[in-house]
Amino acid sequence: MSDLARGICVTEVVVIGGGVAGIQAAMDIANHHIHVTLIEREPSIGGHMAMLDKTFPTNDCSMCILSPKMAEISRHPYVTILTLAEVEKIEGSVGNFTVTVTKYPRYINEKECTGCGDCVTICPVEVYNKFDAGIGVRKAIYKPHAQVVPNFVVKDNLHCVECGLCYQVCGKEAVLKVTEDKVRTIELKAAAVVIATGYTLFDALKKSQFGYLRYADVITSLEFERMINAGGPSKGELRRLSTGESPKSVVFVQCVGSRDLAIKRNLCSCVCCMFALKNSMLIKEHHPECEVFILYSDIRAYGKGYDEYYERAKSLGVKIIKGLPGEVQDAGDHLVIPVENTETREFLNLNADLVVLSVGMEPEPDTVRLAESLGLPLDEHQFLNPADMKLDPAGTITPGIYIAGTSLAPKDIPDCVMSAGAAAMKASLDVIRSVQ
């Protein structure tokens, strides 16, 4: 019986979080011939980046960049991937950590499942799909998306009605019953730990004046991203949720949950301006007749090629107005957004068929829980605090524990990758020191 089957696994580095930062950190460490266990709580690695359509400022396909990394790390001889798993506690010191992990049941025999999807096709149950940000549905047995890694389905026993169809259609008999799989506890030994637990999004319901969930055509930036994604529930077709028609005007509202002293969130979420510029350009490229507005307080186009990207959006006819609205109003067959252009002092009433709220980044609650258990300091917004932002942005006050990606602060994808590289190098050095 293997160590993993006994519930004990000896490893050198544990990376917590399977988003782009976690994948990059794990890959960099493993390429030094150091074994890594990559822990992800969702059924597939990929994180938020797997949900995106394009990336700025090149408008490259997001999955065209991420999917090869996911496939490569799944085949890497020095990487073990644990999905549907959460870290409960970390004990010990640098060179000798014990990481306790809860592994939740998939209710699938992973040795037999081929990911063919026959069980998904025949399943009669449809429920809310978290991966599609709620604008799409999934089955009770499902794959979050077509390019999942590992390539297995997962059975949601909370919504499964035990009709038995999936058992009958699976030629490999890979679908397990409730009694045939259970929660397991695994202990991992590690010389170092990298925390790359990512972010969650600001709850737009906290800004009730914008009418999120009150008006069907007010959606968040991530919901819009899934709508415009060719792999999403609408196959990339831009639609009003209220009528199913193509919108004639779209308004992006910036800084929802960012730079807002009223709710004590005075940080910039870093990516929202470029996110809105990207999606506004995608609209104009596919629907040049559609009017697109971006309402902003300040445009943060700080990276390489970002200012040129901003100018490109304007050249396509995107109307960028300095000013944030106080509310979104219902006008029957459309929405009205009153706003003052603070550059011209002109008061406008914008008619919108679709309003997209650019919601900011917040730290994952699990990151906060883990930090508190480890005694790691948090900043005023509950992101992890590094040992020294200038000299050691990947380090923490606990030797051997490192942070990467948006667990540290809001970042875009290139910054997440660079942050992961820094954490990976430090973790690798700890492994080398522990064996000397």
ROLUM-188788 format. One record per residue (C-alpha): x, y, z; residue number from 1. Coordinates in steps of 0.001 Angstrom, whole numbers, plus 500000, padded with zeros to 6 digits. Layout:
% residues N
NODE / X / Y / Z / NUM
...
END
This chain:
% residues 436
NODE / 500000 / 500000 / 500000 / 1
NODE / 501339 / 503460 / 499069 / 2
NODE / 501945 / 506231 / 501590 / 3
NODE / 499098 / 508255 / 500027 / 4
NODE / 496672 / 505353 / 500397 / 5
NODE / 497652 / 505062 / 504085 / 6
NODE / 496935 / 508769 / 504525 / 7
NODE / 500601 / 509762 / 504922 / 8
NODE / 502713 / 511257 / 502143 / 9
NODE / 506307 / 512448 / 502320 / 10
NODE / 506975 / 515465 / 500108 / 11
NODE / 509391 / 518373 / 499936 / 12
NODE / 507199 / 521391 / 499133 / 13
NODE / 503462 / 521929 / 499460 / 14
NODE / 501832 / 524566 / 497249 / 15
NODE / 498359 / 525607 / 498394 / 16
NODE / 496163 / 526837 / 495543 / 17
NODE / 495933 / 525624 / 491957 / 18
NODE / 495444 / 528922 / 490132 / 19
NODE / 498007 / 530383 / 487748 / 20
NODE / 500298 / 531447 / 490627 / 21
NODE / 500133 / 528033 / 492309 / 22
NODE / 500700 / 526207 / 489013 / 23
NODE / 503688 / 528395 / 488155 / 24
NODE / 505229 / 528022 / 491622 / 25
NODE / 504784 / 524243 / 491544 / 26
NODE / 506245 / 524017 / 488047 / 27
NODE / 509293 / 526121 / 488916 / 28
NODE / 509995 / 524031 / 492020 / 29
NODE / 509436 / 520706 / 490265 / 30
NODE / 511782 / 521728 / 487455 / 31
NODE / 514543 / 521748 / 490100 / 32
NODE / 513821 / 518024 / 490655 / 33
NODE / 512049 / 518743 / 493940 / 34
NODE / 508795 / 516958 / 494599 / 35
NODE / 505722 / 519190 / 494993 / 36
NODE / 502200 / 518491 / 496161 / 37
NODE / 499757 / 520986 / 494645 / 38
NODE / 496556 / 521318 / 496689 / 39
NODE / 493360 / 522700 / 495128 / 40
NODE / 489921 / 522778 / 496738 / 41
NODE / 487998 / 522791 / 493433 / 42
NODE / 487598 / 519706 / 491180 / 43
NODE / 490140 / 521129 / 488700 / 44
NODE / 493215 / 523318 / 488836 / 45
NODE / 493211 / 526555 / 486819 / 46
NODE / 491599 / 529039 / 489192 / 47
NODE / 490037 / 532259 / 487945 / 48
NODE / 492228 / 532407 / 484857 / 49
NODE / 490436 / 529357 / 483450 / 50
NODE / 487204 / 531366 / 483516 / 51
NODE / 488515 / 534191 / 481344 / 52
NODE / 488086 / 534628 / 477604 / 53
NODE / 491032 / 536833 / 476655 / 54
NODE / 493986 / 538368 / 478476 / 55
NODE / 495156 / 541979 / 478239 / 56
NODE / 496977 / 543718 / 476637 / 57
NODE / 497430 / 541229 / 473761 / 58
NODE / 493908 / 539731 / 473718 / 59
NODE / 495443 / 536256 / 473630 / 60
NODE / 493129 / 533383 / 474498 / 61
NODE / 493362 / 532770 / 478241 / 62
NODE / 493117 / 528982 / 478032 / 63
NODE / 495617 / 528922 / 475149 / 64
NODE / 498140 / 530158 / 477716 / 65
NODE / 496901 / 528278 / 480775 / 66
NODE / 495831 / 524911 / 479373 / 67
NODE / 499347 / 523838 / 478266 / 68
NODE / 500617 / 524677 / 481761 / 69
NODE / 497811 / 522629 / 483313 / 70
NODE / 498535 / 519677 / 481044 / 71
NODE / 502283 / 519892 / 481624 / 72
NODE / 502029 / 519994 / 485393 / 73
NODE / 499600 / 517054 / 485403 / 74
NODE / 502262 / 514942 / 483646 / 75
NODE / 505247 / 516216 / 485604 / 76
NODE / 507014 / 513356 / 487424 / 77
NODE / 507788 / 515578 / 490413 / 78
NODE / 504235 / 516886 / 490947 / 79
NODE / 501301 / 515324 / 492802 / 80
NODE / 497964 / 517104 / 492363 / 81
NODE / 495335 / 516870 / 495109 / 82
NODE / 492002 / 518365 / 494037 / 83
NODE / 488877 / 518658 / 496199 / 84
NODE / 491278 / 519150 / 499098 / 85
NODE / 491722 / 521811 / 501757 / 86
NODE / 494538 / 522496 / 504196 / 87
NODE / 493317 / 522300 / 507784 / 88
NODE / 496518 / 523191 / 509630 / 89
NODE / 500266 / 523559 / 509268 / 90
NODE / 502603 / 522663 / 512118 / 91
NODE / 506358 / 522516 / 512539 / 92
NODE / 509197 / 524682 / 511301 / 93
NODE / 511245 / 525266 / 508163 / 94
NODE / 512570 / 521966 / 506828 / 95
NODE / 510049 / 519951 / 508824 / 96
NODE / 506446 / 521070 / 508362 / 97
NODE / 503460 / 518784 / 508809 / 98
NODE / 500546 / 519856 / 506593 / 99
NODE / 497185 / 518304 / 507451 / 100
NODE / 494860 / 518098 / 504444 / 101
NODE / 491203 / 517127 / 504209 / 102
NODE / 490494 / 515293 / 500941 / 103
NODE / 486819 / 515388 / 500003 / 104
NODE / 485203 / 512553 / 498016 / 105
NODE / 484791 / 512819 / 494250 / 106
NODE / 482549 / 509720 / 494177 / 107
NODE / 484470 / 508634 / 491087 / 108
NODE / 487025 / 505856 / 490715 / 109
NODE / 489883 / 507963 / 489359 / 110
NODE / 491774 / 504887 / 488166 / 111
NODE / 488882 / 503952 / 485864 / 112
NODE / 487324 / 507288 / 484820 / 113
NODE / 488345 / 508430 / 481333 / 114
NODE / 486477 / 511746 / 481422 / 115
NODE / 484360 / 510719 / 478439 / 116
NODE / 481298 / 512594 / 479744 / 117
NODE / 478663 / 509928 / 478973 / 118
NODE / 477409 / 510206 / 482555 / 119
NODE / 477139 / 513996 / 482221 / 120
NODE / 475079 / 513731 / 479032 / 121
NODE / 472540 / 511357 / 480541 / 122
NODE / 472191 / 513090 / 483928 / 123
NODE / 468709 / 514713 / 484201 / 124
NODE / 469545 / 517147 / 487040 / 125
NODE / 470613 / 520756 / 486340 / 126
NODE / 471848 / 523101 / 489069 / 127
NODE / 473741 / 526387 / 489536 / 128
NODE / 477206 / 526307 / 487964 / 129
NODE / 479802 / 528093 / 490082 / 130
NODE / 482355 / 528028 / 487257 / 131
NODE / 479967 / 529973 / 484995 / 132
NODE / 479468 / 532538 / 487789 / 133
NODE / 475800 / 531609 / 488002 / 134
NODE / 474713 / 532490 / 484454 / 135
NODE / 474923 / 528864 / 483366 / 136
NODE / 473939 / 525478 / 484772 / 137
NODE / 475677 / 522138 / 485192 / 138
NODE / 474591 / 518571 / 485873 / 139
NODE / 474695 / 516756 / 489212 / 140
NODE / 477619 / 514792 / 487771 / 141
NODE / 479857 / 517121 / 485822 / 142
NODE / 483158 / 518578 / 484692 / 143
NODE / 483414 / 522326 / 485451 / 144
NODE / 484685 / 522928 / 481905 / 145
NODE / 485996 / 520975 / 478930 / 146
NODE / 489707 / 521302 / 479766 / 147
NODE / 489723 / 520199 / 483396 / 148
NODE / 492867 / 518820 / 485018 / 149
NODE / 492700 / 516123 / 486241 / 150
NODE / 490354 / 514942 / 483479 / 151
NODE / 487720 / 513319 / 485704 / 152
NODE / 484074 / 514083 / 486356 / 153
NODE / 482864 / 514793 / 489870 / 154
NODE / 479584 / 513680 / 491363 / 155
NODE / 477690 / 516242 / 493420 / 156
NODE / 475879 / 514126 / 495973 / 157
NODE / 474141 / 517179 / 497412 / 158
NODE / 472035 / 517492 / 494254 / 159
NODE / 472179 / 513903 / 492945 / 160
NODE / 468757 / 512208 / 493029 / 161
NODE / 470274 / 508704 / 492672 / 162
NODE / 468323 / 507947 / 489511 / 163
NODE / 470996 / 505385 / 488630 / 164
NODE / 471447 / 506455 / 484998 / 165
NODE / 475130 / 507339 / 485447 / 166
NODE / 475840 / 503885 / 486890 / 167
NODE / 474198 / 502251 / 483909 / 168
NODE / 475875 / 504305 / 481175 / 169
NODE / 479436 / 504127 / 482548 / 170
NODE / 481132 / 501214 / 480826 / 171
NODE / 484099 / 501442 / 483209 / 172
NODE / 481823 / 501328 / 486286 / 173
NODE / 483742 / 504330 / 487590 / 174
NODE / 480803 / 506101 / 489288 / 175
NODE / 480765 / 505347 / 493010 / 176
NODE / 477877 / 505349 / 495440 / 177
NODE / 477828 / 507472 / 498591 / 178
NODE / 479025 / 504594 / 500755 / 179
NODE / 481944 / 503831 / 498447 / 180
NODE / 483872 / 507063 / 498950 / 181
NODE / 484502 / 509170 / 502036 / 182
NODE / 486363 / 512148 / 503463 / 183
NODE / 490022 / 511380 / 504148 / 184
NODE / 492713 / 513111 / 506179 / 185
NODE / 496201 / 513211 / 504674 / 186
NODE / 499394 / 514348 / 506381 / 187
NODE / 502146 / 515791 / 504193 / 188
NODE / 505722 / 516378 / 505291 / 189
NODE / 507296 / 519447 / 503732 / 190
NODE / 510455 / 521501 / 503971 / 191
NODE / 508572 / 524596 / 502781 / 192
NODE / 505044 / 525775 / 502008 / 193
NODE / 503860 / 528231 / 499343 / 194
NODE / 500477 / 529868 / 499913 / 195
NODE / 498875 / 530839 / 496584 / 196
NODE / 495225 / 530725 / 497574 / 197
NODE / 494086 / 533490 / 495234 / 198
NODE / 491173 / 535839 / 495717 / 199
NODE / 487443 / 536117 / 495785 / 200
NODE / 485335 / 538924 / 494339 / 201
NODE / 483635 / 541755 / 496166 / 202
NODE / 479955 / 541050 / 496791 / 203
NODE / 478103 / 543529 / 494556 / 204
NODE / 475026 / 543217 / 496794 / 205
NODE / 476864 / 545441 / 499281 / 206
NODE / 476445 / 548299 / 496774 / 207
NODE / 472664 / 548015 / 496585 / 208
NODE / 472297 / 551298 / 494671 / 209
NODE / 473509 / 549539 / 491525 / 210
NODE / 470622 / 547057 / 491564 / 211
NODE / 472635 / 543836 / 491344 / 212
NODE / 470223 / 540852 / 491456 / 213
NODE / 467346 / 543350 / 491529 / 214
NODE / 467685 / 544091 / 487824 / 215
NODE / 468444 / 541123 / 485577 / 216
NODE / 470634 / 543216 / 483272 / 217
NODE / 473037 / 544322 / 486009 / 218
NODE / 475845 / 541779 / 486147 / 219
NODE / 479389 / 541543 / 487512 / 220
NODE / 482556 / 541625 / 485428 / 221
NODE / 483133 / 537890 / 485953 / 222
NODE / 479590 / 537046 / 484865 / 223
NODE / 480158 / 539143 / 481736 / 224
NODE / 483421 / 537288 / 481172 / 225
NODE / 481634 / 533937 / 481171 / 226
NODE / 478949 / 535326 / 478861 / 227
NODE / 481416 / 536565 / 476245 / 228
NODE / 483607 / 533440 / 476497 / 229
NODE / 483106 / 531052 / 473562 / 230
NODE / 483300 / 528179 / 476054 / 231
NODE / 480684 / 529746 / 478328 / 232
NODE / 476958 / 529075 / 478637 / 233
NODE / 475985 / 531478 / 475831 / 234
NODE / 478809 / 530314 / 473496 / 235
NODE / 480220 / 533840 / 473405 / 236
NODE / 476963 / 535506 / 472337 / 237
NODE / 476319 / 538789 / 474137 / 238
NODE / 472776 / 538733 / 475529 / 239
NODE / 470527 / 540645 / 477905 / 240
NODE / 469525 / 538320 / 480722 / 241
NODE / 466079 / 539886 / 480854 / 242
NODE / 465059 / 539351 / 477227 / 243
NODE / 467774 / 537265 / 475554 / 244
NODE / 468273 / 540030 / 472979 / 245
NODE / 471614 / 541470 / 471960 / 246
NODE / 472221 / 544729 / 473887 / 247
NODE / 472446 / 548000 / 471988 / 248
NODE / 474332 / 549756 / 474777 / 249
NODE / 476623 / 548475 / 477562 / 250
NODE / 477908 / 550514 / 480495 / 251
NODE / 480884 / 549437 / 482631 / 252
NODE / 480923 / 550893 / 486148 / 253
NODE / 484396 / 550889 / 487697 / 254
NODE / 485618 / 550700 / 491295 / 255
NODE / 482706 / 548667 / 492682 / 256
NODE / 484190 / 547549 / 495992 / 257
NODE / 487521 / 549285 / 495363 / 258
NODE / 488794 / 552741 / 496351 / 259
NODE / 485614 / 553231 / 498360 / 260
NODE / 486004 / 554844 / 501774 / 261
NODE / 482287 / 554444 / 502481 / 262
NODE / 482788 / 550694 / 502885 / 263
NODE / 486381 / 550991 / 504194 / 264
NODE / 487948 / 549521 / 501061 / 265
NODE / 490443 / 552150 / 499992 / 266
NODE / 492626 / 549821 / 497903 / 267
NODE / 492808 / 549613 / 494122 / 268
NODE / 492041 / 546139 / 492781 / 269
NODE / 494650 / 546600 / 490074 / 270
NODE / 493024 / 544781 / 487144 / 271
NODE / 489539 / 546308 / 486843 / 272
NODE / 490412 / 549160 / 484452 / 273
NODE / 492214 / 546905 / 482005 / 274
NODE / 489517 / 544254 / 482425 / 275
NODE / 486842 / 546731 / 481372 / 276
NODE / 488945 / 548052 / 478467 / 277
NODE / 489492 / 544505 / 477234 / 278
NODE / 485840 / 543548 / 477372 / 279
NODE / 484699 / 546832 / 475837 / 280
NODE / 487000 / 546175 / 472875 / 281
NODE / 485659 / 542644 / 472503 / 282
NODE / 482138 / 544083 / 472311 / 283
NODE / 483121 / 546645 / 469666 / 284
NODE / 484946 / 544018 / 467606 / 285
NODE / 481950 / 541664 / 467577 / 286
NODE / 479164 / 544293 / 467685 / 287
NODE / 480528 / 547589 / 466323 / 288
NODE / 477016 / 549068 / 466356 / 289
NODE / 476779 / 548639 / 470154 / 290
NODE / 477435 / 551744 / 472246 / 291
NODE / 479971 / 551074 / 475022 / 292
NODE / 480693 / 553377 / 477970 / 293
NODE / 483241 / 553055 / 480777 / 294
NODE / 482570 / 555185 / 483882 / 295
NODE / 485721 / 555603 / 485954 / 296
NODE / 487393 / 557632 / 488672 / 297
NODE / 490981 / 557102 / 487445 / 298
NODE / 492284 / 554842 / 484677 / 299
NODE / 495125 / 552700 / 486023 / 300
NODE / 496983 / 551631 / 482864 / 301
NODE / 500355 / 551075 / 484512 / 302
NODE / 501902 / 548048 / 482743 / 303
NODE / 503832 / 547491 / 479551 / 304
NODE / 501575 / 548178 / 476573 / 305
NODE / 498656 / 549159 / 478810 / 306
NODE / 498470 / 552828 / 477802 / 307
NODE / 498518 / 551822 / 474129 / 308
NODE / 495684 / 549419 / 474959 / 309
NODE / 493697 / 552313 / 476436 / 310
NODE / 494211 / 554378 / 473291 / 311
NODE / 493189 / 551405 / 471148 / 312
NODE / 489882 / 551137 / 473026 / 313
NODE / 489149 / 554813 / 472399 / 314
NODE / 489979 / 554413 / 468710 / 315
NODE / 487371 / 551648 / 468462 / 316
NODE / 484695 / 554031 / 469716 / 317
NODE / 484564 / 553128 / 473416 / 318
NODE / 483355 / 556205 / 475305 / 319
NODE / 485407 / 556643 / 478487 / 320
NODE / 483816 / 559079 / 480941 / 321
NODE / 485418 / 560322 / 484149 / 322
NODE / 482695 / 560047 / 486734 / 323
NODE / 480997 / 557367 / 488826 / 324
NODE / 477210 / 557041 / 489108 / 325
NODE / 475317 / 557182 / 492352 / 326
NODE / 472718 / 554622 / 491292 / 327
NODE / 471223 / 552570 / 488492 / 328
NODE / 467564 / 553294 / 487695 / 329
NODE / 464948 / 551068 / 486098 / 330
NODE / 463231 / 552617 / 483063 / 331
NODE / 461124 / 549648 / 482039 / 332
NODE / 462696 / 548213 / 478903 / 333
NODE / 466169 / 549552 / 479757 / 334
NODE / 468267 / 550957 / 482589 / 335
NODE / 469232 / 554595 / 483159 / 336
NODE / 472501 / 555671 / 484764 / 337
NODE / 472741 / 559319 / 485839 / 338
NODE / 476366 / 560491 / 485998 / 339
NODE / 478368 / 563705 / 485965 / 340
NODE / 481343 / 563910 / 483635 / 341
NODE / 483734 / 565576 / 486078 / 342
NODE / 486031 / 566753 / 483280 / 343
NODE / 483322 / 568693 / 481394 / 344
NODE / 480865 / 569242 / 484306 / 345
NODE / 478165 / 567821 / 482045 / 346
NODE / 475305 / 565799 / 483572 / 347
NODE / 474361 / 562717 / 481564 / 348
NODE / 471598 / 560134 / 481685 / 349
NODE / 473026 / 557066 / 479971 / 350
NODE / 470580 / 554492 / 478637 / 351
NODE / 471905 / 550978 / 479081 / 352
NODE / 470648 / 547550 / 478057 / 353
NODE / 473414 / 545913 / 480084 / 354
NODE / 475340 / 547251 / 483101 / 355
NODE / 478599 / 545555 / 484068 / 356
NODE / 479924 / 546174 / 487589 / 357
NODE / 483719 / 545936 / 487777 / 358
NODE / 483904 / 544289 / 491191 / 359
NODE / 487187 / 544367 / 493071 / 360
NODE / 489322 / 541622 / 494559 / 361
NODE / 489045 / 540443 / 498143 / 362
NODE / 491157 / 537863 / 500005 / 363
NODE / 489835 / 534327 / 500196 / 364
NODE / 488235 / 533584 / 503599 / 365
NODE / 490276 / 530368 / 503741 / 366
NODE / 493465 / 532433 / 503402 / 367
NODE / 492432 / 534521 / 506392 / 368
NODE / 491642 / 531376 / 508399 / 369
NODE / 494983 / 529813 / 507523 / 370
NODE / 496886 / 533006 / 508321 / 371
NODE / 495248 / 533303 / 511713 / 372
NODE / 496092 / 529696 / 512559 / 373
NODE / 499738 / 530273 / 511582 / 374
NODE / 500032 / 533652 / 513256 / 375
NODE / 500773 / 535367 / 509938 / 376
NODE / 499972 / 539083 / 509883 / 377
NODE / 497291 / 540484 / 507599 / 378
NODE / 497026 / 543995 / 506212 / 379
NODE / 494032 / 546258 / 506773 / 380
NODE / 492178 / 544564 / 503905 / 381
NODE / 492953 / 541029 / 505164 / 382
NODE / 495511 / 540182 / 502490 / 383
NODE / 498675 / 538431 / 503684 / 384
NODE / 501476 / 540734 / 504772 / 385
NODE / 504989 / 539868 / 503525 / 386
NODE / 508033 / 539973 / 505766 / 387
NODE / 509305 / 543016 / 503867 / 388
NODE / 507448 / 544387 / 500847 / 389
NODE / 510630 / 545827 / 499342 / 390
NODE / 513315 / 543288 / 500275 / 391
NODE / 511310 / 540069 / 500658 / 392
NODE / 507831 / 540320 / 499079 / 393
NODE / 507471 / 536512 / 498901 / 394
NODE / 508538 / 535819 / 502493 / 395
NODE / 506551 / 535818 / 505724 / 396
NODE / 507527 / 536229 / 509362 / 397
NODE / 507528 / 532403 / 509561 / 398
NODE / 510645 / 530957 / 507885 / 399
NODE / 509732 / 528348 / 505276 / 400
NODE / 506265 / 529724 / 504512 / 401
NODE / 505989 / 531878 / 501401 / 402
NODE / 503187 / 533735 / 499638 / 403
NODE / 502480 / 534210 / 495945 / 404
NODE / 499895 / 535766 / 493658 / 405
NODE / 496769 / 537505 / 494862 / 406
NODE / 496940 / 536077 / 498372 / 407
NODE / 499431 / 538921 / 498886 / 408
NODE / 497550 / 541720 / 497071 / 409
NODE / 495491 / 542297 / 493919 / 410
NODE / 497645 / 541494 / 490888 / 411
NODE / 497288 / 540841 / 487186 / 412
NODE / 498415 / 537569 / 485586 / 413
NODE / 502016 / 538593 / 484705 / 414
NODE / 502578 / 539877 / 488250 / 415
NODE / 501140 / 536648 / 489677 / 416
NODE / 503573 / 534607 / 487589 / 417
NODE / 506541 / 536727 / 488727 / 418
NODE / 505419 / 536501 / 492343 / 419
NODE / 505140 / 532715 / 492033 / 420
NODE / 508670 / 532509 / 490654 / 421
NODE / 510047 / 534399 / 493649 / 422
NODE / 508233 / 532164 / 496141 / 423
NODE / 509324 / 529035 / 494267 / 424
NODE / 512986 / 529996 / 494382 / 425
NODE / 512900 / 530619 / 498125 / 426
NODE / 511050 / 527358 / 498794 / 427
NODE / 513556 / 525455 / 496639 / 428
NODE / 516442 / 526898 / 498638 / 429
NODE / 514811 / 525708 / 501851 / 430
NODE / 514629 / 522162 / 500474 / 431
NODE / 518304 / 522271 / 499484 / 432
NODE / 519303 / 523524 / 502937 / 433
NODE / 517200 / 520863 / 504677 / 434
NODE / 519101 / 518022 / 503001 / 435
NODE / 522590 / 519444 / 503453 / 436
END
